[in-house]
Structures are given as structure tokens and as C-alpha cells.
Amino acid sequence: MKLLEVDYPSASFGADKLAVDEVFHYRIQLRGSGLLKVQYTAPDERQVEVNGPVVVERQEGQLQIVLLPGGKAEFYPQLTDGPTQTH
């Protein structure tokens, strides 16, 4: 697949291409809350967009995204509330 983009509240990241079974790690900091989305170009040149879970500002942990054949994806969030800010 190519032109992978992951959009999340207030930012995005991506990769030019990923091979089958390739693992791509990326560290993010959530600023804002909202829907996570994955977009990419499939091997048949079809544009794919998959909606993921809602993420919330200051959550911490891991979120694994597994891209599947047929323009599908599975999301495995392991997120907890982050530290609270005191003023």
C-alpha cells in the first residue's frame, strides 16, 4: 500500500508506502478529542478511508492499527486517561 495517512484531532502523520507485514511506529500527543481516520491507496489504486475510534485529549498508551485486505482495518486501543493538569 502507499500514501498512508493517519488523521487524529489537530494533527496527522503518514508514510509513503508500507510493505505487507511491515510495522510502522509513530508517537503522537493528543491535543483535542475526535475521530481517528486512516487513509491509503490500495494495491489496486483504490482510495481507502476507514474510521477508527474516538480519541480524547491527554489519553496515553498504545493504539495498534492493522490494515486488512478489502479496504478494512482493525483498531486495538490500549489507552488510559493521561495525567490531569492542575492550575
PDB file with one MODEL, atoms N, CA, C and O in Angstrom:
MODEL        1
ATOM      1  N   MET A   1       0.830  -1.159   0.000  1.00  0.00           N
ATOM      2  CA  MET A   1       0.000   0.000   0.000  1.00  0.00           C
ATOM      3  C   MET A   1       0.876   1.224   0.000  1.00  0.00           C
ATOM      4  O   MET A   1       2.049   1.166   0.369  1.00  0.00           O
ATOM      5  N   LYS A   2       0.299   2.337  -0.417  1.00  0.00           N
ATOM      6  CA  LYS A   2       1.095   3.556  -0.462  1.00  0.00           C
ATOM      7  C   LYS A   2       0.260   4.744  -0.007  1.00  0.00           C
ATOM      8  O   LYS A   2      -0.965   4.672   0.098  1.00  0.00           O
ATOM      9  N   LEU A   3       0.953   5.818   0.254  1.00  0.00           N
ATOM     10  CA  LEU A   3       0.355   7.069   0.697  1.00  0.00           C
ATOM     11  C   LEU A   3      -0.570   6.867   1.900  1.00  0.00           C
ATOM     12  O   LEU A   3      -1.738   7.254   1.877  1.00  0.00           O
ATOM     13  N   LEU A   4      -0.031   6.264   2.926  1.00  0.00           N
ATOM     14  CA  LEU A   4      -0.764   6.037   4.168  1.00  0.00           C
ATOM     15  C   LEU A   4      -0.809   7.327   4.968  1.00  0.00           C
ATOM     16  O   LEU A   4       0.211   7.995   5.137  1.00  0.00           O
ATOM     17  N   GLU A   5      -2.000   7.678   5.464  1.00  0.00           N
ATOM     18  CA  GLU A   5      -2.147   8.843   6.325  1.00  0.00           C
ATOM     19  C   GLU A   5      -3.076   8.489   7.477  1.00  0.00           C
ATOM     20  O   GLU A   5      -4.138   7.901   7.271  1.00  0.00           O
ATOM     21  N   VAL A   6      -2.673   8.849   8.683  1.00  0.00           N
ATOM     22  CA  VAL A   6      -3.499   8.669   9.870  1.00  0.00           C
ATOM     23  C   VAL A   6      -3.815  10.059  10.394  1.00  0.00           C
ATOM     24  O   VAL A   6      -2.915  10.814  10.760  1.00  0.00           O
ATOM     25  N   ASP A   7      -5.104  10.394  10.427  1.00  0.00           N
ATOM     26  CA  ASP A   7      -5.558  11.690  10.920  1.00  0.00           C
ATOM     27  C   ASP A   7      -6.148  11.515  12.306  1.00  0.00           C
ATOM     28  O   ASP A   7      -6.915  10.584  12.553  1.00  0.00           O
ATOM     29  N   TYR A   8      -5.789  12.409  13.203  1.00  0.00           N
ATOM     30  CA  TYR A   8      -6.337  12.414  14.555  1.00  0.00           C
ATOM     31  C   TYR A   8      -6.518  13.874  14.948  1.00  0.00           C
ATOM     32  O   TYR A   8      -6.006  14.751  14.252  1.00  0.00           O
ATOM     33  N   PRO A   9      -7.221  14.169  16.028  1.00  0.00           N
ATOM     34  CA  PRO A   9      -7.509  15.562  16.362  1.00  0.00           C
ATOM     35  C   PRO A   9      -6.254  16.436  16.371  1.00  0.00           C
ATOM     36  O   PRO A   9      -5.298  16.163  17.096  1.00  0.00           O
ATOM     37  N   SER A  10      -6.274  17.456  15.580  1.00  0.00           N
ATOM     38  CA  SER A  10      -5.274  18.516  15.463  1.00  0.00           C
ATOM     39  C   SER A  10      -3.977  18.127  14.756  1.00  0.00           C
ATOM     40  O   SER A  10      -3.054  18.940  14.707  1.00  0.00           O
ATOM     41  N   ALA A  11      -3.870  16.918  14.209  1.00  0.00           N
ATOM     42  CA  ALA A  11      -2.632  16.553  13.509  1.00  0.00           C
ATOM     43  C   ALA A  11      -2.824  15.298  12.657  1.00  0.00           C
ATOM     44  O   ALA A  11      -3.895  14.691  12.639  1.00  0.00           O
ATOM     45  N   SER A  12      -1.759  14.933  11.957  1.00  0.00           N
ATOM     46  CA  SER A  12      -1.755  13.701  11.157  1.00  0.00           C
ATOM     47  C   SER A  12      -0.305  13.273  10.945  1.00  0.00           C
ATOM     48  O   SER A  12       0.626  14.048  11.165  1.00  0.00           O
ATOM     49  N   PHE A  13      -0.136  12.025  10.516  1.00  0.00           N
ATOM     50  CA  PHE A  13       1.185  11.526  10.140  1.00  0.00           C
ATOM     51  C   PHE A  13       0.977  10.482   9.060  1.00  0.00           C
ATOM     52  O   PHE A  13      -0.152  10.062   8.808  1.00  0.00           O
ATOM     53  N   GLY A  14       2.048  10.065   8.425  1.00  0.00           N
ATOM     54  CA  GLY A  14       1.894   9.084   7.370  1.00  0.00           C
ATOM     55  C   GLY A  14       3.206   8.492   6.908  1.00  0.00           C
ATOM     56  O   GLY A  14       4.274   8.747   7.466  1.00  0.00           O
ATOM     57  N   ALA A  15       3.081   7.688   5.864  1.00  0.00           N
ATOM     58  CA  ALA A  15       4.230   7.026   5.245  1.00  0.00           C
ATOM     59  C   ALA A  15       3.978   6.953   3.744  1.00  0.00           C
ATOM     60  O   ALA A  15       2.838   6.804   3.303  1.00  0.00           O
ATOM     61  N   ASP A  16       5.046   7.058   2.968  1.00  0.00           N
ATOM     62  CA  ASP A  16       4.908   6.974   1.512  1.00  0.00           C
ATOM     63  C   ASP A  16       4.414   5.606   1.067  1.00  0.00           C
ATOM     64  O   ASP A  16       3.582   5.494   0.168  1.00  0.00           O
ATOM     65  N   LYS A  17       4.942   4.558   1.715  1.00  0.00           N
ATOM     66  CA  LYS A  17       4.497   3.206   1.378  1.00  0.00           C
ATOM     67  C   LYS A  17       4.815   2.255   2.516  1.00  0.00           C
ATOM     68  O   LYS A  17       5.727   2.494   3.307  1.00  0.00           O
ATOM     69  N   LEU A  18       4.051   1.177   2.589  1.00  0.00           N
ATOM     70  CA  LEU A  18       4.272   0.120   3.571  1.00  0.00           C
ATOM     71  C   LEU A  18       4.175  -1.217   2.853  1.00  0.00           C
ATOM     72  O   LEU A  18       3.262  -1.443   2.058  1.00  0.00           O
ATOM     73  N   ALA A  19       5.117  -2.093   3.139  1.00  0.00           N
ATOM     74  CA  ALA A  19       5.087  -3.442   2.573  1.00  0.00           C
ATOM     75  C   ALA A  19       4.134  -4.310   3.396  1.00  0.00           C
ATOM     76  O   ALA A  19       3.800  -3.976   4.532  1.00  0.00           O
ATOM     77  N   VAL A  20       3.709  -5.409   2.817  1.00  0.00           N
ATOM     78  CA  VAL A  20       2.882  -6.367   3.536  1.00  0.00           C
ATOM     79  C   VAL A  20       3.632  -6.816   4.787  1.00  0.00           C
ATOM     80  O   VAL A  20       4.823  -7.121   4.721  1.00  0.00           O
ATOM     81  N   ASP A  21       2.956  -6.857   5.903  1.00  0.00           N
ATOM     82  CA  ASP A  21       3.508  -7.259   7.203  1.00  0.00           C
ATOM     83  C   ASP A  21       4.524  -6.272   7.783  1.00  0.00           C
ATOM     84  O   ASP A  21       5.149  -6.572   8.800  1.00  0.00           O
ATOM     85  N   GLU A  22       4.702  -5.112   7.166  1.00  0.00           N
ATOM     86  CA  GLU A  22       5.616  -4.119   7.727  1.00  0.00           C
ATOM     87  C   GLU A  22       4.962  -3.452   8.937  1.00  0.00           C
ATOM     88  O   GLU A  22       3.752  -3.228   8.962  1.00  0.00           O
ATOM     89  N   VAL A  23       5.781  -3.144   9.932  1.00  0.00           N
ATOM     90  CA  VAL A  23       5.312  -2.466  11.138  1.00  0.00           C
ATOM     91  C   VAL A  23       5.853  -1.039  11.113  1.00  0.00           C
ATOM     92  O   VAL A  23       7.036  -0.814  10.859  1.00  0.00           O
ATOM     93  N   PHE A  24       4.979  -0.094  11.376  1.00  0.00           N
ATOM     94  CA  PHE A  24       5.337   1.324  11.375  1.00  0.00           C
ATOM     95  C   PHE A  24       4.963   1.897  12.740  1.00  0.00           C
ATOM     96  O   PHE A  24       3.796   1.866  13.129  1.00  0.00           O
ATOM     97  N   HIS A  25       5.945   2.418  13.462  1.00  0.00           N
ATOM     98  CA  HIS A  25       5.711   3.002  14.791  1.00  0.00           C
ATOM     99  C   HIS A  25       5.736   4.516  14.675  1.00  0.00           C
ATOM    100  O   HIS A  25       6.549   5.085  13.946  1.00  0.00           O
ATOM    101  N   TYR A  26       4.829   5.162  15.409  1.00  0.00           N
ATOM    102  CA  TYR A  26       4.802   6.617  15.408  1.00  0.00           C
ATOM    103  C   TYR A  26       4.262   7.095  16.746  1.00  0.00           C
ATOM    104  O   TYR A  26       3.271   6.558  17.242  1.00  0.00           O
ATOM    105  N   ARG A  27       4.887   8.076  17.322  1.00  0.00           N
ATOM    106  CA  ARG A  27       4.484   8.609  18.625  1.00  0.00           C
ATOM    107  C   ARG A  27       3.665   9.883  18.399  1.00  0.00           C
ATOM    108  O   ARG A  27       4.067  10.762  17.637  1.00  0.00           O
ATOM    109  N   ILE A  28       2.512   9.971  19.069  1.00  0.00           N
ATOM    110  CA  ILE A  28       1.677  11.158  18.941  1.00  0.00           C
ATOM    111  C   ILE A  28       1.328  11.704  20.323  1.00  0.00           C
ATOM    112  O   ILE A  28       1.441  11.012  21.335  1.00  0.00           O
ATOM    113  N   GLN A  29       0.905  12.949  20.331  1.00  0.00           N
ATOM    114  CA  GLN A  29       0.380  13.562  21.543  1.00  0.00           C
ATOM    115  C   GLN A  29      -0.990  14.120  21.177  1.00  0.00           C
ATOM    116  O   GLN A  29      -1.115  14.944  20.271  1.00  0.00           O
ATOM    117  N   LEU A  30      -2.002  13.667  21.883  1.00  0.00           N
ATOM    118  CA  LEU A  30      -3.361  14.085  21.569  1.00  0.00           C
ATOM    119  C   LEU A  30      -3.644  15.468  22.127  1.00  0.00           C
ATOM    120  O   LEU A  30      -3.493  15.719  23.322  1.00  0.00           O
ATOM    121  N   ARG A  31      -4.052  16.352  21.242  1.00  0.00           N
ATOM    122  CA  ARG A  31      -4.480  17.704  21.611  1.00  0.00           C
ATOM    123  C   ARG A  31      -5.858  17.882  21.011  1.00  0.00           C
ATOM    124  O   ARG A  31      -5.995  18.164  19.821  1.00  0.00           O
ATOM    125  N   GLY A  32      -6.850  17.721  21.815  1.00  0.00           N
ATOM    126  CA  GLY A  32      -8.218  17.759  21.332  1.00  0.00           C
ATOM    127  C   GLY A  32      -8.785  16.351  21.326  1.00  0.00           C
ATOM    128  O   GLY A  32      -8.072  15.375  21.558  1.00  0.00           O
ATOM    129  N   SER A  33     -10.053  16.266  21.062  1.00  0.00           N
ATOM    130  CA  SER A  33     -10.742  14.977  21.039  1.00  0.00           C
ATOM    131  C   SER A  33     -11.469  14.826  19.715  1.00  0.00           C
ATOM    132  O   SER A  33     -11.918  15.810  19.128  1.00  0.00           O
ATOM    133  N   GLY A  34     -11.583  13.599  19.251  1.00  0.00           N
ATOM    134  CA  GLY A  34     -12.293  13.374  17.997  1.00  0.00           C
ATOM    135  C   GLY A  34     -11.983  12.021  17.401  1.00  0.00           C
ATOM    136  O   GLY A  34     -11.329  11.177  18.013  1.00  0.00           O
ATOM    137  N   LEU A  35     -12.469  11.840  16.196  1.00  0.00           N
ATOM    138  CA  LEU A  35     -12.365  10.580  15.466  1.00  0.00           C
ATOM    139  C   LEU A  35     -10.983  10.414  14.840  1.00  0.00           C
ATOM    140  O   LEU A  35     -10.425  11.364  14.292  1.00  0.00           O
ATOM    141  N   LEU A  36     -10.446   9.226  14.924  1.00  0.00           N
ATOM    142  CA  LEU A  36      -9.207   8.866  14.249  1.00  0.00           C
ATOM    143  C   LEU A  36      -9.583   8.261  12.898  1.00  0.00           C
ATOM    144  O   LEU A  36     -10.514   7.459  12.827  1.00  0.00           O
ATOM    145  N   LYS A  37      -8.879   8.626  11.825  1.00  0.00           N
ATOM    146  CA  LYS A  37      -9.160   8.104  10.483  1.00  0.00           C
ATOM    147  C   LYS A  37      -7.871   7.632   9.821  1.00  0.00           C
ATOM    148  O   LYS A  37      -6.802   8.208  10.027  1.00  0.00           O
ATOM    149  N   VAL A  38      -7.989   6.583   9.030  1.00  0.00           N
ATOM    150  CA  VAL A  38      -6.870   6.061   8.260  1.00  0.00           C
ATOM    151  C   VAL A  38      -7.239   6.153   6.782  1.00  0.00           C
ATOM    152  O   VAL A  38      -8.340   5.772   6.383  1.00  0.00           O
ATOM    153  N   GLN A  39      -6.304   6.664   5.973  1.00  0.00           N
ATOM    154  CA  GLN A  39      -6.500   6.737   4.529  1.00  0.00           C
ATOM    155  C   GLN A  39      -5.259   6.178   3.847  1.00  0.00           C
ATOM    156  O   GLN A  39      -4.139   6.373   4.318  1.00  0.00           O
ATOM    157  N   TYR A  40      -5.468   5.487   2.739  1.00  0.00           N
ATOM    158  CA  TYR A  40      -4.324   4.983   1.976  1.00  0.00           C
ATOM    159  C   TYR A  40      -4.768   4.603   0.571  1.00  0.00           C
ATOM    160  O   TYR A  40      -5.961   4.525   0.276  1.00  0.00           O
ATOM    161  N   THR A  41      -3.782   4.370  -0.289  1.00  0.00           N
ATOM    162  CA  THR A  41      -4.037   3.894  -1.635  1.00  0.00           C
ATOM    163  C   THR A  41      -3.760   2.398  -1.653  1.00  0.00           C
ATOM    164  O   THR A  41      -2.642   1.962  -1.375  1.00  0.00           O
ATOM    165  N   ALA A  42      -4.778   1.617  -1.980  1.00  0.00           N
ATOM    166  CA  ALA A  42      -4.663   0.157  -2.012  1.00  0.00           C
ATOM    167  C   ALA A  42      -3.848  -0.285  -3.226  1.00  0.00           C
ATOM    168  O   ALA A  42      -3.644   0.496  -4.154  1.00  0.00           O
ATOM    169  N   PRO A  43      -3.380  -1.538  -3.221  1.00  0.00           N
ATOM    170  CA  PRO A  43      -2.599  -2.032  -4.359  1.00  0.00           C
ATOM    171  C   PRO A  43      -3.318  -1.899  -5.707  1.00  0.00           C
ATOM    172  O   PRO A  43      -2.664  -1.787  -6.744  1.00  0.00           O
ATOM    173  N   ASP A  44      -4.666  -1.908  -5.703  1.00  0.00           N
ATOM    174  CA  ASP A  44      -5.411  -1.749  -6.958  1.00  0.00           C
ATOM    175  C   ASP A  44      -5.662  -0.277  -7.294  1.00  0.00           C
ATOM    176  O   ASP A  44      -6.476   0.039  -8.161  1.00  0.00           O
ATOM    177  N   GLU A  45      -4.945   0.633  -6.590  1.00  0.00           N
ATOM    178  CA  GLU A  45      -5.012   2.087  -6.768  1.00  0.00           C
ATOM    179  C   GLU A  45      -6.323   2.710  -6.252  1.00  0.00           C
ATOM    180  O   GLU A  45      -6.583   3.888  -6.496  1.00  0.00           O
ATOM    181  N   ARG A  46      -7.123   1.946  -5.560  1.00  0.00           N
ATOM    182  CA  ARG A  46      -8.367   2.456  -4.974  1.00  0.00           C
ATOM    183  C   ARG A  46      -8.029   3.226  -3.699  1.00  0.00           C
ATOM    184  O   ARG A  46      -7.195   2.795  -2.903  1.00  0.00           O
ATOM    185  N   GLN A  47      -8.690   4.373  -3.518  1.00  0.00           N
ATOM    186  CA  GLN A  47      -8.520   5.168  -2.303  1.00  0.00           C
ATOM    187  C   GLN A  47      -9.397   4.592  -1.200  1.00  0.00           C
ATOM    188  O   GLN A  47     -10.598   4.398  -1.385  1.00  0.00           O
ATOM    189  N   VAL A  48      -8.787   4.325  -0.058  1.00  0.00           N
ATOM    190  CA  VAL A  48      -9.490   3.717   1.069  1.00  0.00           C
ATOM    191  C   VAL A  48      -9.482   4.696   2.235  1.00  0.00           C
ATOM    192  O   VAL A  48      -8.460   5.320   2.520  1.00  0.00           O
ATOM    193  N   GLU A  49     -10.621   4.832   2.908  1.00  0.00           N
ATOM    194  CA  GLU A  49     -10.707   5.619   4.135  1.00  0.00           C
ATOM    195  C   GLU A  49     -11.497   4.815   5.149  1.00  0.00           C
ATOM    196  O   GLU A  49     -12.610   4.369   4.872  1.00  0.00           O
ATOM    197  N   VAL A  50     -10.913   4.632   6.331  1.00  0.00           N
ATOM    198  CA  VAL A  50     -11.538   3.838   7.387  1.00  0.00           C
ATOM    199  C   VAL A  50     -11.584   4.687   8.658  1.00  0.00           C
ATOM    200  O   VAL A  50     -10.570   5.242   9.081  1.00  0.00           O
ATOM    201  N   ASN A  51     -12.759   4.781   9.254  1.00  0.00           N
ATOM    202  CA  ASN A  51     -12.899   5.495  10.522  1.00  0.00           C
ATOM    203  C   ASN A  51     -12.516   4.584  11.671  1.00  0.00           C
ATOM    204  O   ASN A  51     -12.880   3.408  11.696  1.00  0.00           O
ATOM    205  N   GLY A  52     -11.783   5.133  12.615  1.00  0.00           N
ATOM    206  CA  GLY A  52     -11.364   4.390  13.792  1.00  0.00           C
ATOM    207  C   GLY A  52     -12.091   4.875  15.025  1.00  0.00           C
ATOM    208  O   GLY A  52     -13.180   5.442  14.932  1.00  0.00           O
ATOM    209  N   PRO A  53     -11.497   4.654  16.164  1.00  0.00           N
ATOM    210  CA  PRO A  53     -12.141   5.040  17.415  1.00  0.00           C
ATOM    211  C   PRO A  53     -12.035   6.547  17.677  1.00  0.00           C
ATOM    212  O   PRO A  53     -11.244   7.252  17.050  1.00  0.00           O
ATOM    213  N   VAL A  54     -12.843   7.008  18.608  1.00  0.00           N
ATOM    214  CA  VAL A  54     -12.733   8.377  19.093  1.00  0.00           C
ATOM    215  C   VAL A  54     -11.612   8.396  20.131  1.00  0.00           C
ATOM    216  O   VAL A  54     -11.560   7.549  21.023  1.00  0.00           O
ATOM    217  N   VAL A  55     -10.726   9.368  20.000  1.00  0.00           N
ATOM    218  CA  VAL A  55      -9.650   9.540  20.969  1.00  0.00           C
ATOM    219  C   VAL A  55      -9.887  10.848  21.714  1.00  0.00           C
ATOM    220  O   VAL A  55     -10.496  11.782  21.192  1.00  0.00           O
ATOM    221  N   VAL A  56      -9.389  10.890  22.945  1.00  0.00           N
ATOM    222  CA  VAL A  56      -9.658  12.018  23.832  1.00  0.00           C
ATOM    223  C   VAL A  56      -8.340  12.655  24.267  1.00  0.00           C
ATOM    224  O   VAL A  56      -7.367  11.960  24.561  1.00  0.00           O
ATOM    225  N   GLU A  57      -8.326  13.966  24.304  1.00  0.00           N
ATOM    226  CA  GLU A  57      -7.119  14.696  24.703  1.00  0.00           C
ATOM    227  C   GLU A  57      -6.536  14.145  26.001  1.00  0.00           C
ATOM    228  O   GLU A  57      -7.263  13.840  26.946  1.00  0.00           O
ATOM    229  N   ARG A  58      -5.234  14.025  26.028  1.00  0.00           N
ATOM    230  CA  ARG A  58      -4.415  13.546  27.148  1.00  0.00           C
ATOM    231  C   ARG A  58      -4.483  12.042  27.367  1.00  0.00           C
ATOM    232  O   ARG A  58      -3.902  11.551  28.335  1.00  0.00           O
ATOM    233  N   GLN A  59      -5.167  11.289  26.508  1.00  0.00           N
ATOM    234  CA  GLN A  59      -5.088   9.833  26.644  1.00  0.00           C
ATOM    235  C   GLN A  59      -3.653   9.408  26.362  1.00  0.00           C
ATOM    236  O   GLN A  59      -2.939  10.054  25.595  1.00  0.00           O
ATOM    237  N   GLU A  60      -3.242   8.317  26.989  1.00  0.00           N
ATOM    238  CA  GLU A  60      -1.901   7.787  26.800  1.00  0.00           C
ATOM    239  C   GLU A  60      -1.987   6.284  26.577  1.00  0.00           C
ATOM    240  O   GLU A  60      -2.968   5.644  26.955  1.00  0.00           O
ATOM    241  N   GLY A  61      -0.960   5.732  25.965  1.00  0.00           N
ATOM    242  CA  GLY A  61      -0.903   4.295  25.764  1.00  0.00           C
ATOM    243  C   GLY A  61      -0.545   3.952  24.334  1.00  0.00           C
ATOM    244  O   GLY A  61       0.243   4.643  23.688  1.00  0.00           O
ATOM    245  N   GLN A  62      -1.136   2.877  23.854  1.00  0.00           N
ATOM    246  CA  GLN A  62      -0.858   2.397  22.503  1.00  0.00           C
ATOM    247  C   GLN A  62      -2.159   2.229  21.735  1.00  0.00           C
ATOM    248  O   GLN A  62      -3.213   1.942  22.302  1.00  0.00           O
ATOM    249  N   LEU A  63      -2.051   2.415  20.436  1.00  0.00           N
ATOM    250  CA  LEU A  63      -3.179   2.153  19.543  1.00  0.00           C
ATOM    251  C   LEU A  63      -2.619   1.435  18.324  1.00  0.00           C
ATOM    252  O   LEU A  63      -1.928   2.035  17.500  1.00  0.00           O
ATOM    253  N   GLN A  64      -2.918   0.166  18.220  1.00  0.00           N
ATOM    254  CA  GLN A  64      -2.437  -0.624  17.085  1.00  0.00           C
ATOM    255  C   GLN A  64      -3.503  -0.582  15.996  1.00  0.00           C
ATOM    256  O   GLN A  64      -4.689  -0.780  16.259  1.00  0.00           O
ATOM    257  N   ILE A  65      -3.056  -0.319  14.768  1.00  0.00           N
ATOM    258  CA  ILE A  65      -3.937  -0.306  13.602  1.00  0.00           C
ATOM    259  C   ILE A  65      -3.454  -1.401  12.672  1.00  0.00           C
ATOM    260  O   ILE A  65      -2.300  -1.391  12.244  1.00  0.00           O
ATOM    261  N   VAL A  66      -4.325  -2.340  12.358  1.00  0.00           N
ATOM    262  CA  VAL A  66      -3.986  -3.434  11.450  1.00  0.00           C
ATOM    263  C   VAL A  66      -4.783  -3.227  10.169  1.00  0.00           C
ATOM    264  O   VAL A  66      -6.013  -3.273  10.179  1.00  0.00           O
ATOM    265  N   LEU A  67      -4.073  -2.999   9.065  1.00  0.00           N
ATOM    266  CA  LEU A  67      -4.722  -2.811   7.772  1.00  0.00           C
ATOM    267  C   LEU A  67      -4.952  -4.176   7.143  1.00  0.00           C
ATOM    268  O   LEU A  67      -4.041  -4.999   7.050  1.00  0.00           O
ATOM    269  N   LEU A  68      -6.180  -4.395   6.717  1.00  0.00           N
ATOM    270  CA  LEU A  68      -6.597  -5.696   6.190  1.00  0.00           C
ATOM    271  C   LEU A  68      -6.948  -5.591   4.708  1.00  0.00           C
ATOM    272  O   LEU A  68      -7.194  -4.495   4.204  1.00  0.00           O
ATOM    273  N   PRO A  69      -6.973  -6.724   4.011  1.00  0.00           N
ATOM    274  CA  PRO A  69      -7.395  -6.717   2.607  1.00  0.00           C
ATOM    275  C   PRO A  69      -8.832  -6.205   2.481  1.00  0.00           C
ATOM    276  O   PRO A  69      -9.603  -6.239   3.440  1.00  0.00           O
ATOM    277  N   GLY A  70      -9.168  -5.742   1.306  1.00  0.00           N
ATOM    278  CA  GLY A  70     -10.533  -5.306   1.045  1.00  0.00           C
ATOM    279  C   GLY A  70     -10.863  -3.942   1.617  1.00  0.00           C
ATOM    280  O   GLY A  70     -12.038  -3.614   1.786  1.00  0.00           O
ATOM    281  N   GLY A  71      -9.852  -3.140   1.920  1.00  0.00           N
ATOM    282  CA  GLY A  71     -10.096  -1.798   2.421  1.00  0.00           C
ATOM    283  C   GLY A  71     -10.629  -1.752   3.840  1.00  0.00           C
ATOM    284  O   GLY A  71     -11.380  -0.843   4.191  1.00  0.00           O
ATOM    285  N   LYS A  72     -10.253  -2.716   4.653  1.00  0.00           N
ATOM    286  CA  LYS A  72     -10.714  -2.761   6.034  1.00  0.00           C
ATOM    287  C   LYS A  72      -9.534  -2.560   6.981  1.00  0.00           C
ATOM    288  O   LYS A  72      -8.374  -2.689   6.592  1.00  0.00           O
ATOM    289  N   ALA A  73      -9.858  -2.243   8.227  1.00  0.00           N
ATOM    290  CA  ALA A  73      -8.830  -2.076   9.251  1.00  0.00           C
ATOM    291  C   ALA A  73      -9.415  -2.468  10.594  1.00  0.00           C
ATOM    292  O   ALA A  73     -10.619  -2.357  10.826  1.00  0.00           O
ATOM    293  N   GLU A  74      -8.543  -2.925  11.467  1.00  0.00           N
ATOM    294  CA  GLU A  74      -8.932  -3.215  12.845  1.00  0.00           C
ATOM    295  C   GLU A  74      -8.109  -2.305  13.735  1.00  0.00           C
ATOM    296  O   GLU A  74      -6.936  -2.044  13.468  1.00  0.00           O
ATOM    297  N   PHE A  75      -8.743  -1.822  14.803  1.00  0.00           N
ATOM    298  CA  PHE A  75      -8.106  -0.901  15.736  1.00  0.00           C
ATOM    299  C   PHE A  75      -8.076  -1.553  17.110  1.00  0.00           C
ATOM    300  O   PHE A  75      -9.092  -2.054  17.591  1.00  0.00           O
ATOM    301  N   TYR A  76      -6.916  -1.545  17.732  1.00  0.00           N
ATOM    302  CA  TYR A  76      -6.743  -2.149  19.050  1.00  0.00           C
ATOM    303  C   TYR A  76      -6.206  -1.078  20.007  1.00  0.00           C
ATOM    304  O   TYR A  76      -4.996  -0.978  20.216  1.00  0.00           O
ATOM    305  N   PRO A  77      -7.108  -0.280  20.586  1.00  0.00           N
ATOM    306  CA  PRO A  77      -6.649   0.757  21.515  1.00  0.00           C
ATOM    307  C   PRO A  77      -6.373   0.198  22.904  1.00  0.00           C
ATOM    308  O   PRO A  77      -7.140  -0.608  23.431  1.00  0.00           O
ATOM    309  N   GLN A  78      -5.288   0.633  23.472  1.00  0.00           N
ATOM    310  CA  GLN A  78      -4.941   0.352  24.865  1.00  0.00           C
ATOM    311  C   GLN A  78      -4.602   1.705  25.479  1.00  0.00           C
ATOM    312  O   GLN A  78      -3.443   2.007  25.762  1.00  0.00           O
ATOM    313  N   LEU A  79      -5.642   2.509  25.677  1.00  0.00           N
ATOM    314  CA  LEU A  79      -5.462   3.897  26.093  1.00  0.00           C
ATOM    315  C   LEU A  79      -6.047   4.113  27.483  1.00  0.00           C
ATOM    316  O   LEU A  79      -7.077   3.544  27.844  1.00  0.00           O
ATOM    317  N   THR A  80      -5.365   4.945  28.244  1.00  0.00           N
ATOM    318  CA  THR A  80      -5.852   5.343  29.557  1.00  0.00           C
ATOM    319  C   THR A  80      -5.892   6.854  29.607  1.00  0.00           C
ATOM    320  O   THR A  80      -5.260   7.526  28.792  1.00  0.00           O
ATOM    321  N   ASP A  81      -6.632   7.390  30.558  1.00  0.00           N
ATOM    322  CA  ASP A  81      -6.632   8.831  30.747  1.00  0.00           C
ATOM    323  C   ASP A  81      -5.237   9.264  31.137  1.00  0.00           C
ATOM    324  O   ASP A  81      -4.583   8.618  31.956  1.00  0.00           O
ATOM    325  N   GLY A  82      -4.786  10.347  30.558  1.00  0.00           N
ATOM    326  CA  GLY A  82      -3.469  10.874  30.874  1.00  0.00           C
ATOM    327  C   GLY A  82      -3.487  11.641  32.181  1.00  0.00           C
ATOM    328  O   GLY A  82      -4.520  11.724  32.845  1.00  0.00           O
ATOM    329  N   PRO A  83      -2.356  12.198  32.547  1.00  0.00           N
ATOM    330  CA  PRO A  83      -2.288  12.967  33.795  1.00  0.00           C
ATOM    331  C   PRO A  83      -3.171  14.197  33.717  1.00  0.00           C
ATOM    332  O   PRO A  83      -3.278  14.826  32.663  1.00  0.00           O
ATOM    333  N   THR A  84      -3.796  14.537  34.812  1.00  0.00           N
ATOM    334  CA  THR A  84      -4.622  15.734  34.845  1.00  0.00           C
ATOM    335  C   THR A  84      -3.730  16.940  35.096  1.00  0.00           C
ATOM    336  O   THR A  84      -2.712  16.857  35.784  1.00  0.00           O
ATOM    337  N   GLN A  85      -4.136  18.041  34.528  1.00  0.00           N
ATOM    338  CA  GLN A  85      -3.357  19.262  34.713  1.00  0.00           C
ATOM    339  C   GLN A  85      -3.931  20.044  35.886  1.00  0.00           C
ATOM    340  O   GLN A  85      -5.149  20.135  36.040  1.00  0.00           O
ATOM    341  N   THR A  86      -3.077  20.593  36.691  1.00  0.00           N
ATOM    342  CA  THR A  86      -3.519  21.441  37.788  1.00  0.00           C
ATOM    343  C   THR A  86      -3.088  22.873  37.493  1.00  0.00           C
ATOM    344  O   THR A  86      -2.029  23.103  36.908  1.00  0.00           O
ATOM    345  N   HIS A  87      -3.896  23.810  37.890  1.00  0.00           N
ATOM    346  CA  HIS A  87      -3.590  25.224  37.642  1.00  0.00           C
ATOM    347  C   HIS A  87      -3.307  25.934  38.914  1.00  0.00           C
ATOM    348  O   HIS A  87      -3.029  27.133  38.904  1.00  0.00           O
TER     349      HIS A  87
ENDMDL
END
